[in-house]
Amino acid sequence: MASNKPAPEAPSRFDSDYGTEPGGDFTGNFTGEFTGEPDRGWDEWNPTEESVRPVRGRHRVAKQRNGLARSSTVLGVGVIAAVGAGGMATAQSKPPVSISVPDSVKDNLPDAKSLPGVGALFSDESEADKTEVAAATAPLTTAGITTAEAEQGTTDAGEALRARILQQAEQQQDAADAEAKAAEEKKAAEKAAAEAKKQQDEAEAKAAAEKKKAEEEAKKKAEALRLAKLAASYAIPTSSYTITSTFGEAGSMWSSGYHTGLDFAAPTGTPIKAIHSGTVKSAGWSGAYGYRTVLELDDGTELWFCHQSSIGVSVGQKVSTGETIGRVGATGNVTGPHLHLEVHTAGGTGIDPMAWLRGKGLNP
């Protein structure tokens, strides 16, 4: 027959003596239900990693180091202090957590004033200490920010880094633009210099050509003036003439096989003039040349006037340019009346009378 009595409540793992309320102390004794061993106080328990089972909840006991057991909250405080001092992260947004620590653990905790970021809360610290602690606990978002950046309103390290990268990129771009501009200016300067050199070379070439042309013209003018002066001192040997034979013509009628002079065909008795001033070296009969007069010039050149009908000068006589020295005739080996003119150098060599006359400014 079923009983109407209510079922007995399951025994609790902890009774009220074990301090289960938040903020309470673990001053009671563990029962055999928890450890399976006889009751003993905290002073006699030395837990190890193998003997302690992980406990779910916020009162989980971490691994013991140097006689100090730290809960997740204690470790969180250390991490916050370390990160704030090193500028690696921030835990300002982490919500506060209640901490329950046994007395034996509390006795081994460091002084609160020595904890980074905590000592600044006590009023007996100096302003310098507070400033140092505030700097150590500064969040990551302000780490690495210069005073100038802070004055510009920059409060985030990432934003500061981004601004610096942009500034560096802008500086590099400015440097590249300046380099490109300098290269363009250098290229333009080189082009301008090349163009200027080209123009200078062209101007120099033009000036040289003009100078050469002027020199040639001056030379021609000087030669023409010289010939004009010579022409004034030289004269064609006769007038009313026709050139019938020139120097070097071949023919059986000449004893040498070629013509040795220049023939001026003219009527008998036409006056023969001295081509230039000189001295009569010989005057008289000369075989095939008929009556011949030899006029020696100052430079030793000899002028032979042959086939004359009469001679008007004598040996040693000095004559001047244009003076009559004889008359055209047909004496000697001739086919008709004419003046046979020969020109001999000082050494006795016969030369072309036509070329010699033209060299003196005369054009027979």
ZATORLO-612504 format. One record per residue (C-alpha): x, y, z; residue in one letter. Coordinates in nm, 3 decimals, decimal comma. Layout:
BEGIN
xx:yy:zz:zaro
X:Y:Z:a
...
END
This chain:
BEGIN
xx:yy:zz:zaro
0,000:0,000:0,000:m
0,142:0,329:-0,104:a
0,236:0,580:0,151:s
0,102:0,936:0,141:n
0,414:1,080:0,302:k
0,615:1,314:0,079:p
0,939:1,180:-0,055:a
1,240:1,294:0,139:p
1,442:1,572:-0,031:e
1,767:1,472:-0,187:a
2,056:1,560:0,027:p
2,247:1,866:-0,090:s
2,612:1,837:-0,179:r
2,680:2,136:0,041:f
2,499:2,251:0,352:d
2,477:2,609:0,467:s
2,800:2,573:0,667:d
3,012:2,566:0,352:y
2,953:2,928:0,261:g
2,774:2,891:-0,074:t
2,637:3,242:-0,073:e
2,803:3,489:-0,305:p
3,092:3,655:-0,133:g
3,096:3,398:0,148:g
3,405:3,226:0,287:d
3,481:2,862:0,254:f
3,528:2,827:0,633:t
3,343:2,501:0,681:g
3,463:2,145:0,635:n
3,417:1,937:0,324:f
3,209:1,627:0,384:t
3,292:1,285:0,269:g
3,025:1,322:0,004:e
3,254:1,569:-0,185:f
3,594:1,410:-0,135:t
3,516:1,068:-0,006:g
3,751:1,126:0,283:e
3,703:1,220:0,648:p
3,628:1,583:0,721:d
3,926:1,816:0,751:r
3,984:2,192:0,738:g
4,133:2,398:0,457:w
4,459:2,419:0,640:d
4,509:2,045:0,603:e
4,403:2,014:0,235:w
4,666:2,037:-0,034:n
4,487:1,984:-0,366:p
4,669:1,880:-0,681:t
4,580:1,886:-1,046:e
4,503:1,517:-1,037:e
4,302:1,515:-0,714:s
4,075:1,809:-0,786:v
3,784:1,763:-1,026:r
3,694:2,058:-1,246:p
3,400:2,248:-1,098:v
3,153:2,410:-1,328:r
3,061:2,769:-1,260:g
3,240:3,085:-1,175:r
3,415:2,938:-0,869:h
3,636:2,704:-1,082:r
3,981:2,666:-0,922:v
4,272:2,722:-1,163:a
4,608:2,547:-1,156:k
4,809:2,640:-0,845:q
5,129:2,828:-0,913:r
5,378:2,941:-0,647:n
5,124:2,874:-0,371:g
4,870:3,109:-0,529:l
4,546:2,985:-0,681:a
4,400:3,232:-0,924:r
4,048:3,233:-1,050:s
3,958:3,339:-1,403:s
3,876:3,682:-1,266:t
4,222:3,727:-1,109:v
4,385:3,620:-1,434:l
4,158:3,863:-1,619:g
4,280:4,150:-1,401:v
4,643:4,054:-1,471:g
4,577:4,034:-1,841:v
4,407:4,375:-1,837:i
4,705:4,528:-1,657:a
4,962:4,362:-1,884:a
4,781:4,455:-2,202:v
4,724:4,812:-2,084:g
5,096:4,848:-2,003:a
5,218:4,689:-2,329:g
4,965:4,848:-2,562:g
4,848:4,514:-2,708:m
4,476:4,498:-2,620:a
4,207:4,650:-2,403:t
3,959:4,499:-2,165:a
3,770:4,810:-2,073:q
3,447:4,665:-2,205:s
3,467:4,345:-1,997:k
3,186:4,331:-1,740:p
3,276:4,308:-1,370:p
3,274:3,960:-1,212:v
3,232:3,870:-0,849:s
3,535:3,711:-0,689:i
3,526:3,463:-0,401:s
3,869:3,364:-0,270:v
3,950:3,140:0,030:p
4,134:3,296:0,321:d
4,446:3,093:0,256:s
4,452:3,231:-0,095:v
4,370:3,584:0,013:k
4,665:3,580:0,250:d
4,899:3,514:-0,044:n
4,752:3,778:-0,280:l
4,975:4,079:-0,352:p
4,900:4,425:-0,218:d
4,624:4,591:-0,416:a
4,827:4,908:-0,455:k
5,101:4,715:-0,634:s
4,866:4,584:-0,902:l
4,893:4,773:-1,236:p
4,596:4,998:-1,291:g
4,465:4,942:-0,936:v
4,701:5,155:-0,726:g
4,581:5,464:-0,909:a
4,246:5,425:-0,733:l
4,399:5,500:-0,393:f
4,410:5,867:-0,299:s
4,752:5,852:-0,130:d
4,937:5,806:-0,462:e
5,105:6,103:-0,631:s
4,987:6,262:-0,953:e
5,299:6,134:-1,130:a
5,218:5,777:-1,024:d
4,861:5,820:-1,139:k
4,981:5,954:-1,473:t
5,222:5,662:-1,514:e
4,952:5,411:-1,424:v
4,703:5,579:-1,657:a
4,955:5,558:-1,937:a
5,024:5,192:-1,856:a
4,656:5,109:-1,858:t
4,579:5,311:-2,169:a
4,377:5,112:-2,419:p
4,522:4,983:-2,747:l
4,327:5,240:-2,945:t
4,557:5,519:-2,818:t
4,886:5,328:-2,828:a
5,142:5,475:-3,068:g
4,952:5,801:-3,118:i
5,177:6,105:-3,118:t
5,094:6,432:-2,946:t
5,036:6,600:-3,281:a
4,797:6,327:-3,384:e
4,614:6,354:-3,054:a
4,579:6,728:-3,101:e
4,433:6,660:-3,446:q
4,164:6,446:-3,283:g
4,309:6,105:-3,363:t
4,216:5,860:-3,087:t
4,247:5,524:-3,259:d
4,582:5,351:-3,327:a
4,446:5,192:-3,643:g
4,327:5,529:-3,767:e
4,667:5,678:-3,680:a
4,844:5,398:-3,868:l
4,611:5,443:-4,163:r
4,678:5,819:-4,159:a
5,052:5,758:-4,147:r
5,035:5,509:-4,433:i
4,831:5,754:-4,639:l
5,074:6,033:-4,553:q
5,370:5,814:-4,648:q
5,198:5,712:-4,971:a
5,126:6,076:-5,047:e
5,489:6,169:-4,976:q
5,608:5,887:-5,201:q
5,369:5,999:-5,473:q
5,490:6,357:-5,435:d
5,849:6,235:-5,458:a
5,765:6,030:-5,769:a
5,586:6,328:-5,924:d
5,881:6,552:-5,841:a
6,121:6,299:-5,992:e
5,908:6,266:-6,305:a
5,884:6,645:-6,331:k
6,261:6,676:-6,288:a
6,312:6,412:-6,558:a
6,077:6,597:-6,793:e
6,251:6,927:-6,721:e
6,590:6,763:-6,781:k
6,466:6,611:-7,106:k
6,323:6,947:-7,214:a
6,650:7,119:-7,123:a
6,850:6,861:-7,318:e
6,616:6,901:-7,614:k
6,645:7,279:-7,596:a
7,024:7,251:-7,570:a
7,032:7,016:-7,870:a
6,808:7,251:-8,066:e
7,023:7,547:-7,967:a
7,338:7,357:-8,070:k
7,178:7,262:-8,399:k
7,084:7,623:-8,465:q
7,432:7,733:-8,365:q
7,590:7,473:-8,597:d
7,363:7,581:-8,880:e
7,445:7,946:-8,813:a
7,817:7,867:-8,803:e
7,792:7,663:-9,124:a
7,598:7,943:-9,291:k
7,849:8,199:-9,170:a
8,135:7,980:-9,292:a
7,967:7,938:-9,631:a
7,904:8,310:-9,656:e
8,262:8,379:-9,550:k
8,394:8,134:-9,809:k
8,173:8,285:-10,075:k
8,284:8,633:-9,978:a
8,647:8,521:-9,986:e
8,599:8,365:-10,329:e
8,426:8,676:-10,455:e
8,701:8,890:-10,305:a
8,960:8,665:-10,467:k
8,789:8,688:-10,802:k
8,760:9,061:-10,765:k
9,127:9,088:-10,673:a
9,221:8,872:-10,970:e
9,005:9,081:-11,198:a
9,168:9,393:-11,062:l
9,512:9,242:-11,110:r
9,426:9,142:-11,465:l
9,287:9,487:-11,528:a
9,614:9,637:-11,414:k
9,805:9,386:-11,625:l
9,580:9,460:-11,917:a
9,670:9,821:-11,876:a
10,036:9,723:-11,897:s
9,985:9,453:-12,167:y
9,836:9,490:-12,516:a
9,714:9,276:-12,806:i
10,002:9,275:-13,062:p
9,796:9,381:-13,366:t
9,451:9,486:-13,484:s
9,201:9,386:-13,753:s
9,313:9,025:-13,718:y
9,175:8,673:-13,729:t
9,316:8,381:-13,531:i
9,396:8,115:-13,794:t
9,625:7,869:-13,615:s
9,678:7,793:-13,243:t
9,957:7,639:-13,041:f
10,009:7,261:-13,077:g
9,820:7,198:-13,402:e
9,971:6,915:-13,605:a
10,062:6,958:-13,973:g
10,326:6,884:-14,237:s
10,365:7,247:-14,320:m
10,557:7,300:-13,991:w
10,908:7,165:-13,965:s
10,854:7,047:-13,609:s
10,535:6,859:-13,705:g
10,309:7,089:-13,503:y
10,241:7,459:-13,476:h
10,463:7,632:-13,218:t
10,282:7,965:-13,191:g
9,965:8,169:-13,241:l
9,883:8,319:-13,585:d
9,708:8,657:-13,620:f
9,605:8,690:-13,991:a
9,594:9,056:-14,093:a
9,658:9,266:-14,400:p
10,019:9,334:-14,491:t
10,149:9,653:-14,326:g
9,916:9,631:-14,021:t
10,113:9,776:-13,725:p
10,267:9,528:-13,474:i
10,276:9,658:-13,114:k
10,489:9,568:-12,815:a
10,278:9,346:-12,585:i
10,467:9,468:-12,275:h
10,755:9,690:-12,195:s
11,093:9,531:-12,248:g
11,423:9,531:-12,434:t
11,481:9,430:-12,796:v
11,710:9,127:-12,783:k
11,731:9,062:-13,158:s
11,585:9,207:-13,477:a
11,645:9,077:-13,839:g
11,611:8,784:-14,077:w
11,557:8,437:-13,919:s
11,511:8,181:-14,200:g
11,163:8,018:-14,193:a
11,044:8,290:-13,951:y
11,124:8,566:-14,207:g
11,187:8,900:-14,044:y
11,170:8,846:-13,667:r
11,195:9,071:-13,360:t
11,265:8,917:-13,011:v
11,148:9,129:-12,715:l
11,279:9,027:-12,371:e
11,065:9,122:-12,068:l
11,193:9,201:-11,721:d
11,119:8,849:-11,595:d
11,322:8,689:-11,876:g
11,021:8,590:-12,089:t
11,088:8,622:-12,467:e
10,822:8,729:-12,720:l
10,892:8,638:-13,087:w
10,724:8,852:-13,358:f
10,775:8,670:-13,694:c
10,700:8,706:-14,071:h
10,714:9,088:-14,055:q
10,719:9,291:-14,369:s
10,941:9,548:-14,193:s
11,115:9,592:-13,853:i
11,089:9,927:-13,673:g
11,330:9,874:-13,376:v
11,695:9,779:-13,317:s
11,878:9,551:-13,075:v
11,906:9,690:-12,722:g
11,623:9,933:-12,766:q
11,377:9,963:-12,477:k
11,015:9,980:-12,575:v
10,693:10,031:-12,380:s
10,353:9,862:-12,396:t
10,164:9,939:-12,716:g
10,465:10,089:-12,898:e
10,488:9,993:-13,269:t
10,787:9,767:-13,333:i
10,711:9,646:-13,692:g
10,442:9,558:-13,950:r
10,253:9,247:-14,058:v
10,402:9,068:-14,360:g
10,440:8,731:-14,538:a
10,816:8,670:-14,521:t
10,963:8,327:-14,453:g
10,765:8,001:-14,463:n
10,411:8,133:-14,495:v
10,094:8,095:-14,703:t
9,975:8,453:-14,649:g
10,031:8,768:-14,449:p
10,003:8,716:-14,075:h
10,185:8,768:-13,742:l
10,328:8,448:-13,595:h
10,367:8,504:-13,217:l
10,567:8,269:-12,994:e
10,621:8,288:-12,615:v
10,932:8,132:-12,454:h
11,010:8,111:-12,084:t
11,341:8,230:-11,938:a
11,466:7,874:-11,976:g
11,383:7,868:-12,348:g
11,073:7,644:-12,340:t
10,792:7,738:-12,578:g
10,446:7,776:-12,418:i
10,095:7,842:-12,544:d
10,071:8,215:-12,636:p
9,690:8,214:-12,597:m
9,707:8,095:-12,234:a
9,989:8,337:-12,158:w
9,799:8,633:-12,304:l
9,485:8,541:-12,106:r
9,695:8,516:-11,793:g
9,790:8,880:-11,851:k
9,427:8,991:-11,871:g
9,409:8,982:-12,252:l
9,151:8,785:-12,450:n
9,256:8,763:-12,817:p
END
